[in-house]
Amino acid sequence: MLDATARFFEDLDRRGYEPLLARTSGTIRFDLNEGPRTTHWLLTVDRGRLRSSQEDREADVVVGTSPALFEGLVTGREHGIAALLRGDMTMTGNARLVVQVERILPGPPESHGPRQRPRRGVR
């Protein structure tokens, strides 16, 4: 059974292209730190084309946080920019890329705006 974080990155791979990022290119590495263990997720955006992997390599921006907080981000329970401002996440590198990619994170489950992710099987 996949956790919400793995599902999020697999969904991005399956999606392959995100129109909201059509003018965006770069790499973001998410370092999910839990005690001495760090899990890495690398998101590559090339003019909207998306690819994710669990590579630990250099990126245009590196975001560090806990696995629990990141799960909150990918399920819409947490807001990325607010977490950065609170100091619950760290970021080094291209802040503009983080702001652009934050747009593809789901909004709160009860939201009805453009960031709400369509539910499977519901039209």
Secondary structure, DSSP 8 states (H G I E B T S, - for coil): ---HHHHHHHHHHHH-B-GGGTT-EEEEEEEEEETTEEEEEEEEEETTEEEEE------SEEEEE-HHHHHHHHTTSS-HHHHHHHTSSEEEE-HHHHHHHHTTS---TT--STT----TT--
